[in-house]
């Protein structure tokens, strides 16, 4: 079974669970702008939902949760939305993100650290999606902690993994996200379809998370640019 099938299989399982346990008909459902798909806010029972999940109905007025239960999940870093960045192909944004934690070559200090085992190669992580890629990153972070380092790398350049203000890591993530949007027409269409809604994550963000963790904010920036392009070209964003 491929990783992408696993990911969307999980999404389908979550959806089926919701259908098997529908919300009571009397449950209050806030009114939503009819120009948007109603299923973006379809209530889902909390019972049986993953502990990390922010459910669709938890969106406030003018907000929408980027839930993996429907098409807005394509905007997740986990989604199998391949793209090419600087001549290399990545299976997902998560794969791109987590591979930076891994040694680039045999001369990399991370590769030469004694007593450490790297479960995957950098190339293998680049081809991962969803929870597999996240788990690979978590394994690498343990090695980083053992080494006492707080940097990752890309094309031989080292930089801090976490910064309170936008820095090099943020720049690379943002550029890769834009390539994901540009190279996947479905993703671009989904971004535009959210109109003027405030995009919110489907998980509880960590406190004081670096700006690149806030992918939902970055998508809203992209949306402004895409809308402006569409206005100039008569309705199509190049």
C-alpha positions in Angstrom: 0.0 0.0 0.0 1.4 3.4 -1.0 1.8 6.2 1.6 -0.7 8.4 -0.3 -3.3 5.6 -0.2 -2.6 5.2 3.6 -3.2 9.0 4.1 -6.4 9.2 2.1 -7.5 5.9 3.6 -7.2 7.5 7.0 -9.2 10.4 5.8 -11.9 8.1 4.4 -12.0 6.2 7.7 -12.5 9.5 9.5 -15.3 10.4 7.2 -17.0 7.1 7.5 -16.8 7.3 11.2 -18.6 10.7 11.1 -21.3 9.2 8.9 -21.8 6.3 11.2 -22.3 8.7 14.1 -24.1 11.7 12.7 -24.6 14.8 14.9 -28.1 15.0 16.5 -30.5 16.8 14.3 -31.3 19.2 17.1 -27.7 20.3 17.4 -27.2 23.9 16.7 -25.4 24.6 13.5 -24.3 28.2 12.9 -25.4 29.7 9.6 -22.8 29.9 6.9 -22.4 31.9 3.7 -24.3 29.9 1.1 -21.7 30.7 -1.6 -19.4 28.2 0.1 -19.9 24.4 0.2 -22.0 23.5 3.2 -20.0 20.3 3.9 -17.0 22.4 4.9 -18.8 22.9 8.2 -20.7 19.6 8.6 -20.6 18.7 12.3 -18.6 15.7 13.3 -19.0 13.9 16.6 -16.1 14.5 19.0 -16.3 10.9 20.2 -13.9 8.8 18.1 -12.2 11.8 16.5 -8.3 12.0 16.8 -7.1 13.8 19.9 -5.3 16.4 17.7 -8.2 17.3 15.5 -10.0 20.6 15.4 -13.4 19.6 14.0 -15.1 21.5 11.1 -17.9 22.8 13.2 -15.4 24.5 15.6 -14.8 27.3 13.0 -15.9 30.7 14.2 -17.9 33.3 12.2 -16.1 33.9 8.8 -13.7 31.0 9.4 -13.2 27.6 7.9 -11.1 24.7 9.2 -8.7 23.2 6.7 -10.1 19.7 7.5 -8.6 16.5 6.1 -12.2 15.2 6.0 -12.8 16.9 2.6 -11.0 18.7 -0.2 -9.6 21.5 2.0 -7.3 18.8 3.3 -5.3 19.2 0.1 -3.9 22.4 1.7 -2.4 20.3 4.5 1.4 19.8 4.4 0.5 16.1 4.7 -1.4 15.9 1.4 0.1 13.9 -1.5 0.5 16.9 -3.8 3.9 16.4 -5.5 5.9 19.3 -6.8 9.3 20.0 -8.2 11.5 22.6 -6.4 15.0 23.5 -7.6 15.1 20.6 -9.9 14.1 17.9 -7.4 10.7 16.2 -6.9 9.0 16.0 -3.5 5.9 13.9 -2.8 4.5 16.4 -0.3 5.3 19.5 1.6 5.7 17.4 4.7 8.4 15.3 2.9 10.2 18.5 1.8 10.0 19.9 5.3 11.2 16.8 7.2 14.0 15.8 4.8 15.9 19.0 5.8 16.5 17.3 9.2 18.5 14.5 7.6 22.2 14.4 6.6 22.8 15.7 3.0 25.9 13.5 2.4 28.6 11.5 4.2 30.5 14.7 5.1 27.5 16.1 6.9 28.2 16.3 10.7 24.9 14.6 11.3 26.1 11.6 9.3 29.4 11.4 11.2 27.9 11.7 14.7 28.8 8.6 16.6 26.1 6.4 18.1 23.3 7.7 16.0 21.2 5.9 13.5 19.3 7.6 10.8 16.3 5.5 9.9 16.0 6.9 6.4 18.0 8.7 3.7 17.2 12.2 2.8 15.9 11.1 -0.6 13.5 8.6 1.1 12.0 11.2 3.3 11.5 13.5 0.3 9.2 10.9 -1.2 7.1 10.5 1.9 3.7 12.0 2.8 1.5 12.5 5.8 2.2 10.7 9.1 5.0 8.7 7.6 7.0 11.9 6.8 6.1 13.4 10.2 7.3 10.3 12.0 10.6 10.4 10.0 11.1 14.0 11.2 10.4 13.1 14.8 13.0 10.4 14.6 15.5 12.9 13.2 14.7 15.5 15.8 15.7 13.0 18.5 19.1 12.7 16.8 19.4 16.5 16.6 18.7 16.7 20.3 21.4 14.1 21.0 23.9 16.1 19.0 22.9 19.3 20.6 22.2 21.1 17.3 19.2 23.3 16.3 19.9 23.6 12.6 18.8 21.9 9.5 20.1 22.3 5.9 19.3 22.7 2.3 21.7 22.5 -0.6 24.6 22.7 1.8 23.4 25.8 3.7 22.7 25.4 7.4 20.2 27.5 9.3 18.1 27.4 12.5 15.1 25.1 12.4 13.0 27.5 14.5 13.0 31.2 14.4 10.5 33.6 16.1 10.5 35.8 13.0 10.5 34.8 9.3 14.1 33.6 8.4 15.7 31.2 5.9 13.7 28.1 6.9 10.5 30.1 6.5 11.6 31.4 3.1 12.3 27.9 1.8 9.0 26.5 3.1 7.1 29.4 1.6 8.8 29.0 -1.8 8.0 25.2 -1.7 4.4 25.9 -0.8 4.0 28.3 -3.7 5.4 25.6 -6.1 2.9 23.2 -4.6 0.1 25.6 -5.5 1.5 26.6 -8.9 2.1 23.0 -10.0 -1.1 21.5 -8.7 -4.2 23.1 -10.4 -6.5 21.5 -7.9 -4.7 23.0 -5.0 -4.8 26.5 -6.7 -8.5 26.1 -7.3 -9.1 25.2 -3.7 -7.2 28.2 -2.4 -9.3 30.5 -4.6 -12.5 28.7 -3.6 -12.1 29.8 0.0 -12.8 33.4 -1.0 -12.5 35.7 2.0 -12.8 33.1 4.7 -10.2 33.0 7.5 -8.3 29.8 7.2 -7.7 27.8 10.4 -5.7 24.6 11.0 -7.4 21.3 11.7 -5.1 20.7 14.7 -4.1 22.7 17.8 -0.9 24.7 17.0 1.9 24.7 19.5 2.3 27.8 21.5 4.7 30.4 20.0 5.1 28.3 16.8 7.5 29.7 14.2 5.8 31.6 11.3 6.4 28.7 8.8 4.3 26.4 11.0 1.3 28.7 10.2 0.7 27.3 6.8 -2.9 28.7 6.9 -1.6 32.2 7.1 0.7 31.7 4.2 -2.1 30.3 2.1 -4.1 33.5 2.8 -1.2 35.5 1.5 -1.1 33.4 -1.6 -4.8 33.8 -2.0 -4.5 37.6 -2.2 -1.9 37.2 -4.9 -4.0 34.7 -6.9 -7.1 36.9 -6.6 -5.2 39.9 -7.9 -3.8 37.9 -10.8 -7.3 36.6 -11.6 -8.6 40.2 -11.6 -6.0 41.2 -14.1 -6.4 38.3 -16.4 -10.2 38.2 -16.4 -10.8 35.5 -13.9 -7.8 33.1 -14.3 -4.8 33.0 -12.0 -1.7 32.1 -13.9 
